[in-house]
Amino acid sequence: MLITAIQRYYDKTKEKGGTKMKPVSQEANNPLGYRKVSRLLTGYAIPCIISMLVTALYNIVDQIFIGQGVGVLGNAATNIAFPLSTTCTAIALLLGIGGASNFSLELGAGRKDDAAKSAGNAITMMAVCGIVLFVIVTIFLTPMLKFFGATDDVLPYAQTYTRITSIGFPFLIINTAISKLILADGSPKYSMTSMLVGAVINTILDPIFIFVFDMGMAGAALATIIGQIISFCISVKYAFHFHHITLTRKSFQLKYKYCRNIFALGASACFNQNAMTVTQIVMNNVLSYYGARSIYGSEIPLACAGIIIKVNMIFMALVIGISQGTQPIVGFNYGAKEYGRVKETYKLAVFSATLISILAFLCFQFFPRQIISIFGNGSETYFKFAERYFRIFLFLTFINGIQPVTSNFFTSIGKSVLGVFMSLTRQIIFLLPLFVIFPIFLGIDGVMYAGPIADAAAAVVCIYFLIREMRELTRLQKGLEEATPIA
């Protein structure tokens, strides 16, 4: 596996000339403080990657079978409904990563009771938010889908799909969020299993419901929520068997102190997902408007953009999985004042993410038609537009690993404001305005060229703040070494 190969290469490099980090005191009896960083990152990143891949695959598997069984209008409909999926993910990351980050910081500092209350408060909020979102979507379904950019032809397909998938929103949010707490508790394999089982079930049921039972969009949606419910059951079971804490009734009683910390530390990941949602809505409306004034029409750009975004999710799942895998390692060691291990973890994470980004860039540039073909057939005009969109919009994919890793890094060390800012750089600060401005002068092509320019600008901003933080960590580490008496 790629991550394992990177780990071995990194270990050999360190043995030849790297600085050996002194182990953290093992009084806390937690391997996060003394086990080799490369092995820790491998152990934590792989389950996170699988968790993120599962989230992506729920959408992609549906898109593949819908494309084959329903066609372009079905693909366009899943693109219209996609902002609701990213909203679920945003809520799950807010509470999951926020709860897990606070959990790790409290655990690293030896405050187990506070760690338990952080986890319990997070779980309570997961359930409340999931139910509230389901109610809102059920009441305002049609106006929401129109706001997301649905045309008259696409709307019935989007309604059928979303009306059913919204039932699974509470299960999706709780399962995704609890998996982050399970990971922070030191059970990456369980976290991985809970997510993977649901994805496998969804993949098996999709073709059965769509082709065998001829249920179309409804079949894809039903397969999705069945998989989510099964994963939910597996994850919730773990809540009664945490390794490092014991949850009691008081743990689930909402307290301002814990809710505030959860929101602060989860805001970065949440805002990043919300930024994707807002950007997706704007992009859909821009594509629909300018597509209608081009040779492509509205439906082809909507369908192609949806496919490309979801394919890019596969790549981003790997990168974000790596960045999330650093969270318990960075959070624990920062809380334990082992700044050298914090820096080492970040460097290995960004190195791994960059290698994956380069591989993704090569695939997107050289095999766009082959990738698009997986999602069904279309006219030559459809394929030409899709190929151009792939190559231009994702042209700077090879630097896209920097921003999510850096954003999560700042969140993990408790600097939530910087983490939020990093998460907003690409989507809101740069990409969103470019989506509005460029098409005025370039037509529908303006949407494509907005992508690489936003990628470059976001990378520059992240690197600037990262350099400053690395210098600060070096200063803190030297201060500790000078203050420690030599035996």
C-alpha distance (Angstrom), angle and dihedral (degrees) to the residues before:
residue distance angle dihedral
M1 . . .
L2 3.80 . .
I3 3.82 95.4 .
T4 3.81 91.6 51.1
A5 3.81 91.4 49.1
I6 3.81 90.3 51.0
Q7 3.79 89.7 50.1
R8 3.82 92.8 53.0
Y9 3.79 92.3 47.2
Y10 3.79 91.0 48.8
D11 3.82 92.7 48.8
K12 3.82 91.9 51.4
T13 3.80 91.3 48.6
K14 3.79 91.3 52.3
E15 3.80 92.6 47.4
K16 3.81 90.5 54.4
G17 3.78 99.5 49.4
G18 3.77 113.7 -22.6
T19 3.76 127.0 119.2
K20 3.77 114.0 -98.7
M21 3.76 111.7 -130.7
K22 3.77 117.3 -139.0
P23 3.80 111.9 -120.5
V24 3.75 121.2 -105.5
S25 3.78 115.7 -110.7
Q26 3.78 107.0 -84.9
E27 3.81 93.5 -142.1
A28 3.79 88.5 111.3
N29 3.83 88.7 54.7
N30 3.79 89.8 -140.7
P31 3.82 119.6 134.7
L32 3.81 89.5 -146.1
G33 3.78 86.7 77.2
Y34 3.80 101.6 49.4
R35 3.81 113.1 13.8
K36 3.81 118.4 102.3
V37 3.82 109.6 -80.9
S38 3.80 95.2 -133.8
R39 3.80 91.5 55.1
L40 3.78 92.3 45.3
L41 3.79 92.0 50.8
T42 3.79 91.3 48.9
G43 3.79 91.2 50.1
Y44 3.79 94.2 47.7
A45 3.80 100.8 34.2
I46 3.80 97.5 54.1
P47 3.84 94.7 58.0
C48 3.82 89.6 44.3
I49 3.79 90.5 50.3
I50 3.79 91.3 49.7
S51 3.81 89.8 47.1
M52 3.81 91.0 52.7
L53 3.81 91.8 42.4
V54 3.79 89.6 53.3
T55 3.81 90.3 53.5
A56 3.80 89.2 49.7
L57 3.79 93.5 43.8
Y58 3.80 93.1 53.9
N59 3.80 86.1 64.7
I60 3.80 98.7 34.6
V61 3.81 96.7 48.2
D62 3.80 89.3 51.4
Q63 3.81 90.0 47.7
I64 3.82 93.1 50.5
F65 3.80 95.5 50.1
I66 3.80 93.4 38.9
G67 3.80 89.3 51.1
Q68 3.80 90.6 51.4
G69 3.81 95.9 41.2
V70 3.82 105.0 31.5
G71 3.81 106.4 19.4
V72 3.81 137.7 -145.6
L73 3.82 94.8 -23.2
G74 3.80 90.1 53.7
N75 3.80 91.1 50.5
A76 3.79 90.4 48.7
A77 3.82 89.9 50.3
T78 3.81 93.6 54.8
N79 3.80 88.3 50.1
I80 3.81 90.2 53.1
A81 3.82 91.1 49.4
F82 3.80 93.3 45.0
P83 3.85 96.9 90.7
L84 3.79 88.3 67.0
S85 3.81 90.4 56.0
T86 3.80 91.0 50.9
T87 3.81 89.0 48.0
C88 3.81 89.6 56.3
T89 3.79 89.9 48.5
A90 3.81 90.7 48.5
I91 3.81 91.9 54.4
A92 3.80 91.4 44.8
L93 3.81 92.3 50.8
L94 3.81 92.3 45.3
L95 3.79 91.7 56.0
G96 3.81 99.2 27.7
I97 3.80 100.1 47.0
G98 3.81 91.9 32.4
G99 3.79 91.1 52.2
A100 3.81 93.5 41.3
S101 3.82 94.0 47.7
N102 3.80 91.8 50.7
F103 3.81 89.6 42.8
S104 3.83 91.2 54.6
L105 3.81 94.6 45.1
E106 3.82 91.9 49.6
L107 3.80 92.5 44.5
G108 3.81 91.6 48.6
A109 3.81 89.2 52.4
G110 3.82 91.1 49.4
R111 3.84 97.3 -111.0
K112 3.81 101.5 132.3
D113 3.81 96.3 165.1
D114 3.81 91.4 56.0
A115 3.81 89.6 45.9
A116 3.82 90.0 54.6
K117 3.80 92.8 48.9
S118 3.81 90.9 48.9
A119 3.81 90.1 54.5
G120 3.81 93.7 44.4
N121 3.80 94.4 48.4
A122 3.81 90.1 48.7
I123 3.82 92.2 52.5
T124 3.82 92.1 49.6
M125 3.80 91.5 52.0
M126 3.82 91.3 47.8
A127 3.81 91.1 60.1
V128 3.81 94.4 44.8
C129 3.82 94.6 47.9
G130 3.81 93.4 46.5
I131 3.79 93.5 53.5
V132 3.81 93.4 44.4
L133 3.81 91.8 51.4
F134 3.82 91.7 50.3
V135 3.82 91.3 52.0
I136 3.82 93.3 47.8
V137 3.81 93.6 48.9
T138 3.81 92.3 46.5
I139 3.81 92.2 52.8
F140 3.81 98.6 41.7
L141 3.82 101.4 29.9
T142 3.82 101.3 127.1
P143 3.83 98.6 43.1
M144 3.81 88.8 45.6
L145 3.79 93.4 54.3
K146 3.80 91.6 47.3
F147 3.80 89.3 50.1
F148 3.82 88.4 51.6
G149 3.81 89.1 59.2
A150 3.82 105.0 -92.5
T151 3.80 115.0 163.8
D152 3.81 122.2 -147.7
D153 3.82 91.0 -98.3
V154 3.81 94.8 48.5
L155 3.83 98.7 41.1
P156 3.87 99.1 80.8
Y157 3.81 91.4 51.9
A158 3.82 92.0 47.7
Q159 3.82 91.7 48.1
T160 3.79 93.2 52.2
Y161 3.79 92.6 48.4
T162 3.82 98.5 43.5
R163 3.80 97.0 42.6
I164 3.81 88.5 64.4
T165 3.82 101.1 35.1
S166 3.82 91.0 53.0
I167 3.82 88.2 68.6
G168 3.79 87.4 65.7
F169 3.82 96.3 50.8
P170 3.85 95.7 96.5
F171 3.81 91.1 48.4
L172 3.81 92.6 46.2
I173 3.82 93.5 49.6
I174 3.81 95.2 46.7
N175 3.80 94.5 44.6
T176 3.81 95.1 47.2
A177 3.81 93.4 45.1
I178 3.80 97.5 44.8
S179 3.81 89.4 51.1
K180 3.84 87.5 66.4
L181 3.81 91.1 53.1
I182 3.80 90.7 47.3
L183 3.79 88.8 52.2
A184 3.82 92.7 49.5
D185 3.81 89.0 50.1
G186 3.80 89.2 61.5
S187 3.82 101.1 -101.4
P188 3.82 105.0 113.5
K189 3.81 94.0 154.6
Y190 3.80 92.8 55.5
S191 3.80 90.2 47.4
M192 3.79 89.5 51.6
T193 3.80 93.8 47.4
S194 3.80 94.3 50.7
M195 3.80 91.0 56.3
L196 3.80 97.5 38.3
V197 3.80 97.5 53.5
G198 3.80 92.8 58.2
A199 3.79 92.4 49.0
V200 3.80 91.8 51.6
I201 3.82 91.1 49.7
N202 3.81 90.6 49.4
T203 3.81 91.9 49.7
I204 3.81 91.8 50.8
L205 3.81 95.6 46.2
D206 3.83 98.1 43.6
P207 3.84 97.8 73.8
I208 3.80 91.3 39.0
F209 3.80 94.3 54.5
I210 3.81 96.2 37.6
F211 3.82 101.5 41.9
V212 3.82 108.0 17.3
F213 3.82 97.1 40.2
D214 3.82 92.8 28.2
M215 3.82 92.1 -134.4
G216 3.82 96.6 143.6
M217 3.81 115.1 -172.3
A218 3.81 92.0 -0.6
G219 3.81 90.8 55.3
A220 3.80 93.0 52.6
A221 3.80 90.8 49.1
L222 3.81 93.2 47.8
A223 3.81 92.1 50.4
T224 3.79 89.1 51.6
I225 3.81 97.2 54.0
I226 3.82 93.3 44.4
G227 3.81 89.3 56.5
Q228 3.81 91.1 46.8
I229 3.81 93.5 51.2
I230 3.81 92.3 51.0
S231 3.82 91.6 50.0
F232 3.80 89.3 47.2
C233 3.81 91.9 56.3
I234 3.81 91.9 51.7
S235 3.82 93.5 48.6
V236 3.81 96.4 45.9
K237 3.80 90.5 53.0
Y238 3.81 89.1 64.0
A239 3.81 92.1 57.2
F240 3.81 87.7 76.7
H241 3.82 93.7 50.8
F242 3.82 109.5 47.0
H243 3.82 111.9 159.9
H244 3.81 101.1 -144.6
I245 3.81 101.6 30.9
T246 3.79 140.3 33.7
L247 3.79 118.2 -136.3
T248 3.81 117.7 -142.6
R249 3.81 132.1 177.6
K250 3.80 89.5 -91.3
S251 3.80 89.6 57.2
F252 3.81 89.9 66.4
Q253 3.81 96.1 49.1
L254 3.80 107.6 106.5
K255 3.80 114.3 -116.9
Y256 3.79 124.6 -177.1
K257 3.81 93.3 -131.3
Y258 3.80 94.4 58.5
C259 3.80 96.3 37.5
R260 3.80 89.9 51.8
N261 3.81 92.4 51.3
I262 3.80 92.3 45.8
F263 3.79 92.2 51.1
A264 3.80 92.2 45.5
L265 3.81 95.5 50.6
G266 3.80 95.2 39.0
A267 3.79 95.5 45.2
S268 3.80 95.0 89.0
A269 3.80 95.7 57.9
C270 3.81 91.7 38.5
F271 3.78 94.5 50.8
N272 3.78 90.1 47.8
Q273 3.81 90.0 56.6
N274 3.79 92.7 42.2
A275 3.78 88.2 50.4
M276 3.81 87.9 54.5
T277 3.80 89.4 50.8
V278 3.80 94.2 50.7
T279 3.79 91.3 43.9
Q280 3.80 90.9 49.1
I281 3.80 92.0 52.2
V282 3.81 92.7 48.6
M283 3.80 91.6 45.1
N284 3.81 92.3 50.5
N285 3.79 91.9 51.7
V286 3.82 92.9 45.4
L287 3.81 91.7 48.3
S288 3.79 91.4 47.8
Y289 3.82 92.8 48.4
Y290 3.80 99.1 44.1
G291 3.80 93.4 33.3
A292 3.81 89.7 60.6
R293 3.81 87.3 56.1
S294 3.81 94.1 50.4
I295 3.79 136.1 66.7
Y296 3.82 89.6 -96.4
G297 3.81 101.1 62.3
S298 3.82 122.6 -146.8
E299 3.81 101.7 -72.0
I300 3.84 99.1 56.0
P301 3.84 95.3 54.6
L302 3.82 91.3 44.1
A303 3.81 92.7 50.4
C304 3.83 94.8 43.7
A305 3.80 94.7 46.0
G306 3.80 90.9 50.1
I307 3.80 92.0 52.2
I308 3.80 93.7 46.4
I309 3.80 93.3 48.4
K310 3.79 91.3 50.9
V311 3.80 93.0 46.6
N312 3.79 87.8 50.9
M313 3.81 86.9 52.3
I314 3.81 88.5 66.4
F315 3.80 90.4 58.3
M316 3.80 92.6 41.3
A317 3.81 90.0 49.4
L318 3.80 88.2 62.6
V319 3.80 93.0 47.5
I320 3.81 96.3 42.8
G321 3.81 89.8 44.0
I322 3.80 89.3 57.4
S323 3.80 91.5 47.0
Q324 3.81 91.7 49.4
G325 3.79 90.2 47.0
T326 3.80 88.5 62.6
Q327 3.82 92.9 55.9
P328 3.83 100.6 85.2
I329 3.83 91.9 39.0
V330 3.80 95.4 48.0
G331 3.81 94.2 39.0
F332 3.81 95.0 50.0
N333 3.81 95.7 44.6
Y334 3.79 93.5 44.3
G335 3.81 88.8 51.8
A336 3.83 88.2 49.0
K337 3.85 90.4 48.3
E338 3.81 93.7 -118.2
Y339 3.79 95.0 141.2
G340 3.78 94.8 165.6
R341 3.80 91.0 62.5
V342 3.80 89.5 46.3
K343 3.82 91.1 56.9
E344 3.78 92.5 43.8
T345 3.80 91.5 53.1
Y346 3.80 93.0 51.4
K347 3.81 93.7 48.2
L348 3.79 93.2 51.3
A349 3.81 91.5 46.1
V350 3.81 95.5 51.2
F351 3.83 90.8 44.5
S352 3.82 90.9 53.6
A353 3.81 93.0 44.2
T354 3.80 91.5 50.9
L355 3.80 93.0 52.8
I356 3.80 90.4 51.4
S357 3.81 90.3 46.8
I358 3.80 91.1 55.4
L359 3.82 91.6 51.2
A360 3.81 90.4 49.5
F361 3.81 91.0 50.0
L362 3.81 91.2 54.3
C363 3.82 92.1 49.6
F364 3.80 93.6 47.9
Q365 3.80 94.0 48.1
F366 3.81 100.0 43.1
F367 3.83 104.8 31.6
P368 3.83 108.7 34.3
R369 3.82 96.5 127.6
Q370 3.79 93.0 48.4
I371 3.80 90.8 51.4
I372 3.81 93.9 47.5
S373 3.83 91.0 48.8
I374 3.80 90.3 64.1
F375 3.82 88.6 68.4
G376 3.79 96.7 57.7
N377 3.78 139.8 -80.6
G378 3.78 130.2 -60.1
S379 3.78 143.9 158.7
E380 3.80 123.3 -66.0
T381 3.81 88.0 -105.7
Y382 3.80 88.7 56.9
F383 3.80 92.6 52.4
K384 3.81 94.4 44.8
F385 3.79 91.8 53.2
A386 3.81 91.7 46.2
E387 3.82 92.9 50.9
R388 3.81 93.1 50.2
Y389 3.80 91.8 46.4
F390 3.81 91.5 50.2
R391 3.80 95.5 49.2
I392 3.81 98.2 42.3
F393 3.81 103.7 35.4
L394 3.83 93.4 46.1
F395 3.81 96.9 36.9
L396 3.84 94.8 119.4
T397 3.79 96.4 41.9
F398 3.81 89.7 126.0
I399 3.85 91.6 74.3
N400 3.80 96.4 42.2
G401 3.79 94.1 96.4
I402 3.80 93.0 71.8
Q403 3.80 100.5 68.5
P404 3.85 102.2 51.4
V405 3.81 93.6 42.7
T406 3.81 91.9 48.8
S407 3.80 93.8 44.6
N408 3.80 92.5 51.5
F409 3.82 90.3 45.1
F410 3.80 92.6 59.3
T411 3.80 91.1 46.1
S412 3.81 92.0 50.2
I413 3.81 92.6 55.2
G414 3.81 90.9 50.9
K415 3.83 97.7 -102.8
S416 3.77 93.8 125.2
V417 3.81 96.7 162.2
L418 3.80 92.2 59.0
G419 3.80 89.7 42.4
V420 3.80 90.6 54.7
F421 3.79 91.8 46.6
M422 3.81 91.7 50.5
S423 3.80 90.9 49.7
L424 3.81 91.8 52.8
T425 3.81 98.5 47.1
R426 3.79 99.6 88.4
Q427 3.79 103.1 31.8
I428 3.80 104.9 36.0
I429 3.80 108.7 17.0
F430 3.81 97.3 43.7
L431 3.82 115.2 7.8
L432 3.80 99.8 45.1
P433 3.84 96.4 54.2
L434 3.81 90.7 43.8
F435 3.82 90.6 53.2
V436 3.79 88.2 58.3
I437 3.83 99.7 39.2
F438 3.83 105.4 38.8
P439 3.85 97.9 55.0
I440 3.81 89.4 56.3
F441 3.81 88.0 67.6
L442 3.82 103.0 22.7
G443 3.79 103.1 31.6
I444 3.80 116.4 -142.6
D445 3.83 90.2 -16.3
G446 3.80 87.8 68.4
V447 3.81 89.9 72.6
M448 3.81 89.8 57.2
Y449 3.82 96.4 49.4
A450 3.81 92.4 47.4
G451 3.82 89.9 70.3
P452 3.83 103.0 65.1
I453 3.81 93.9 38.8
A454 3.82 91.0 54.0
D455 3.82 90.5 46.6
A456 3.81 92.7 54.2
A457 3.81 94.8 46.2
A458 3.82 93.2 48.5
A459 3.82 92.3 50.1
V460 3.82 92.0 52.8
V461 3.82 92.3 51.5
C462 3.82 93.0 48.1
I463 3.80 93.4 49.1
Y464 3.81 91.3 51.6
F465 3.82 94.4 55.1
L466 3.80 92.5 39.6
I467 3.81 92.9 57.5
R468 3.80 89.6 52.7
E469 3.80 92.4 50.3
M470 3.81 94.3 47.5
R471 3.80 89.8 54.3
E472 3.80 89.5 50.7
L473 3.81 92.3 50.7
T474 3.81 90.3 49.9
R475 3.80 89.9 51.9
L476 3.81 92.2 49.3
Q477 3.81 92.0 48.3
K478 3.81 92.1 50.9
G479 3.79 90.0 48.6
L480 3.80 91.2 54.7
E481 3.81 92.6 47.2
E482 3.81 91.8 50.6
A483 3.81 91.9 47.6
T484 3.82 93.6 50.1
P485 3.83 111.8 89.1
I486 3.79 116.0 -128.2
A487 3.80 111.9 -117.9
